[in-house]
Amino acid sequence: MRLTLPITLSLALSGAWGCGTDTALPPGDQPPAGPTFDQCGGDPPSFVRQAFLALDGRRPFSQAETDVYVDLYKAAATQARDPKDAVARAIMNRPEFTEHWLDVVMDALHVQRIDLQTEASCWDQGARANGGASLAAAIRDMPATGPGDGQGAFTMADLARSAIALDDLSPVYRAQLFSLVSHPMEANNVSPVEAELARRAEFGDSFDAAYLHRDIVCLGCHNSEQSITDSNDPALDRFWPVRGLAEKAIYGDSTGTDSNRAHAAFRVDQFVGAGSAVPWGWSPACGTFAASVPDDIAGIDVKLASLTGKRATVFDLEAALRRGFTALRGTGPVIGADGAIADPDTALAWLVTLKITEDMWKQVTGTALTIANYYPRNQASAELLDKLATRFAQSGFSLKTLLSAIVATDYYNRQPPELGCGAQPYSYPNVFDPWVIADADPAKRQNGPGDAVTAIAARTLVSATNAALAWPPPPAATRFPDYGETGCETLGCAELQQSCDGTDHACCTTLHAVCEMGGMMPQVELPFERGIGMFLRNSERGFRGLDFQARLVWEDRFGACARPAWATSDFIDTLTMAAAADPTATVTDVIAALKDRLVGEPSIAAGAEHDVLSAMMGELDGPATGVTSDALRKVCGALLESPQFLLQGIAGHGGARPKLTPASAGYDAVCTDLSARGPGIPGLAVSCAPGALTLVAAYNVTPAEAPSSGQDVPVRRGRPHGRR
């Protein structure tokens, strides 16, 4: 059987869903009476553990850290506040949040991280020492021809951090249009017109995928007005578009337009690098452009949203997207009596809003709300996507509001199957897996909680590992595995030195980072990132889930739990020293602290687990003073390869706080840190007493002094049941 999870979608959205007479399930297909899926949510500790991983890219550092946020949950509920929102915002108020979601946004935007079209020059490093929301606020409120915030040049990395601080993603999506076209592919042995059209096609395809979640070729068979998989018969209906008929407004027809017209705004000829104009005064390293252009070299009249004519560029596309975002901000889409969004720029921004929403949903849950034809396959998925996207637009494109709404849905933090919640094992709408409707067994044609168990995204797996083990970034850390230097990724230090000393002075950045500072070798890091499924470029978009080959790549890097060369000590060293210093601690205490840190289950199950650990560590009731870091790293390596660490969807069971929990991850230290940072809720603060937390009005508490060091992590237990 699959893991089970019951849920019902309570959304009050009006308007037609799909092209036929789409309705709810026929009465005969309704689940039997009993707890419905929305009554089968997990408990507060489970919510805290899962929300930490989803929102900050790490698990809680300890049972004690979990307990602090559970107490915050309870305090908010006692005050009749939304406890999930309160906990989510407190977690998102931590410093890990910005860098975690900067990576997610980069991948959602298809920022290319390797090869000739790498965007390292604009995305790898910031040009400003200090962040803040002012840059994004200035860009939000002015066209690209404006001066920005007047504080000097900036890069997309600066803007992305500023947008996250402002809590409005729209400036990033508008500005990325310029970075996108700044790196045209080489086009040799073809005419200038052919080269131009090829470059536009590449940029246009990237835009369609990253911004619109549409393919013009597919619109002839699947669009918001009609689809070959639509039907008036609910038993056969497999097409549920979100309202708005956006394609009709954007392209002039729901079936689209000629791709050359749709992509004409991505012109390179006499525009990219042909002038000194820089959008909002950004760094010239991000790209320079001509302020005006002549008629199109290919004679093409653009047709995309409100754009027309033969002189359109991304300056015009950015302006259209800005107008659309402005129209949606605070209200959501205005749908006419004909079911359509009338304004083409608003329709454009609405498709972008839907794409961002699904990207964030997929990052958090590991599942998609649409299928390969770019549309939802059932009513529940369509309504959920619409509801979340509308909330996102109404919030002013607040990432935190969207994420809080996602983790608050009835599809997140579900009770595990063994608790048997629900009238039947499979009683959830098919939001996780829409394909089970074809199961031979009618009882299995809906989803259950097991369908919520998914692989963790590759970058999150790495960040969760590094955080849990207190492994710092390598020297000269970069988000670009080849350091932005194409052609250097296969070279050793001698070859890098030779290349740097040459007339072109190539590979000098890589030489400095790797051979002089001891950073990661591209010839090691690039195959690793590719092997575990990280997005690298448009032709290597990565994957989610470790198959056999990917598991071998993961094992090669983390199977020994070996401390990186640039780290002088880590959590394993700290735990081993704490064990040696406590004559009352046992081997069981050491393992409990390690399991608490990595998988959120500070206990050892009787039977096979106990026996295997005894074989690895010796007598578990024996003194901890004899535990070595080498032995403990073997246990750590096994945990890092376990389903409890590699999967998400069911949280670790938790338990008693381990005896050897580090002081920095203890209850009082965590509460003090939360008090100092604040819960991220305007007008509220956290007050701490020994072993207790209180949620109070902000003016009633003096912020505590923040502790000097970090925290800890958990995980779920048990391998998920398979479908039988």
Phi, psi and omega in degrees: 000154173279160172299148186244149182203110178272147183199145172231138185275114178255085180238135180250072180252138179263169176105165182281142178242097180103178187264335178268198177272068185295132182223177176288178179300145175301152183308323182293342181264002181287145179292155179294166181297150181146183178304129178275165188301328180286354176259012184243036178287154177288170182278171181304317178300320178297319179299315181299313182298316182288323181293324178300313181295317183291320190265328182245358178074020175209161173271162176304146183285346183192165171300325180296319178296318175302316182298323179299313183285334172294320177295325175296318177304310182294322179296319178295317179297321179298327179270015179062029173264164177287108186292326179293318178295320180297314180291317180301317182289327176293319178295319180287349178275002178276157184293335180297335187302313185299309184290326178298311184281340172299316178296318180298315180295320177303313181291323178297325179276359181061041175293121186281129189254354180217169169073194191297331183260022178305141179256026182300326184297337182246344186244344187283310184237150175277158177261356183239144181285325184241144180265218183116168187272352189296322181297309181295324179296319179295316182292323178304324190259010180215157177289169182295340178281356180283172187274000185077210183267002177075012182256018177102180183294158179210166176245175177295330176297318176298315183293319180298316178296321180293320179295323177292322176294320177290335184066051176208111184279348187300322179299326181293316182293327177289314184290329182297339177303325182283320177295324180303311185275357183283354185231067181291148178288158174288144180220092184258157174062029174225165180289161178303322180292316179297320178296317181297315181294324178294319179293317178297319180299318180294311179296320180296319178296320178296318178297314180302319182285317186277329185256316191256338185056047179220157173229117185304325180299325184279344186295338178296332181255332182223112173212175188293346178268328183200158178205150177289348178257007178275154180201148173284344179272114182305331181289341182246353186286122180234023185220117183224078182291150173289146185298160174123337182048049188299321184298325181298319180285325184286316186255352184089349178202141183297336179276004177092194179218178177301132185298328177297324177288317182295332185253008185294337180289346180269043183288147177248319185304126178056025179227298182288121181072009184259012179193186184249010179290133177232126183299128178056021180074028183287176182295133176303338178297340179274348180133144174235156189216160173283140180287334178214159183224155174280184177302153183303133180299331180265000178068028185263135177266114185294147171219099178205114185055233182273000184283130174217170177097182185248016181230023182284144175223183178291344171299318179288321179294320177299318180296321178295317180294323177298316178298320179294315177300319180298319180293325182278332188301125175087346185234324192086183185285142173262116185259128180284176180298335179273006179081010186245154167274121187284319186281125184294326180288324175294320177298319177300311181295329179292319176297320177296320179298317177297320180294315178300315181301313180292323177301316181289322176300314182294323177299318183284315189260337183084002178236159181256156176262351176237167179246195189295340178272007174080012181229156175296151181262349181213169186296317184300317180294319180295315181293321180294316178299316179297314182298313181293318180295321178296317178298320179299314179294316181298331181279000185079033177062041179282117177298318182294320178295318179297313181295320177298320178294323180294312183287349177268354182290165179281011176249009182237144179057066181266156174294143179290158185303325185295344177279347173064030180284136179115157181288338179205164185299324185241091184231011178272144168305153188280060179276321180288312184223102184280355188269348184289354178299342180265006181301141180297332179266115181303333181290346184251020184268009169238178181269164174224180183297335177295333179288347176276351179277116185223167175289146176280142179302146188302313182294325178291323176303315181292316181294324178293322178294311181298319181293315182298321184265005179058043176268120181283165175298154178290163174303145181054041183304142183216153173272002183239109190297343176255017180057022179075013182245100181292138178092356181255355192288346181253003188268145171274180186297320180297318179290323177297319179297318180296319180292319180293326181282350182288178184295331181273349182051047180276156173069016182290325178295315178296317178303313182295315184292318188270307191272337180258328182253350178082027179282187183286134175286129176304324181291348174258313186288320182297312176298327178295310181298320178294320186291330181260002170100022177285146173294131179240320180195176184300329180272355176223079187275002175079186181204168181235118182121132184266106172283188185301313182295318179294325177298323177295321178295316179297316181297321180299325181276317191242355186299332179265357182051039184281133179295132179301152183299330184275355179262127181281333176201166180213190183297323179299315177298316181297317180292319179298318179293322178295322178294319180293333183272353183242101183293346180270349183281148178249172176299323177301320179298321180294312181296322179299319179294322180291315179295323177300316182295318188266321186232007174067027179225086186279055179208164179241121181287141176294152178100229188299316181298314179301316184292318180294317180294325177297319179294328182277323191246351185091192182302121186288337177273359181286169182294143180285348184297339181268359181288129178257157179294327179298316179294318182293328178293331176295318177294318178302313180300320178296319179294322180294342178257005184277155174302327180298332179268325189272345183245162177227168177120333173226125185279161173300154186285341183072191182162200179291149178294126181298147180301325185261024174301129179302146180302324181292342178252011178284167185303309186294321179294318180294317180296319178298319178296317178296320178297319181293319181282329186089156183279000180077016179243116182307133177085358182237153178217167178249131176248137185243142168231164180308116177072017183212154180227142177228138176263119188228168173296143188301325184282357182264000185225143174265124182305135180281163178286131182289140176292162187272349183224180195283214187212206189217180192221148170240185179199169182271165182250149171085146175280133181297146178296143174269158177292131176252000000 
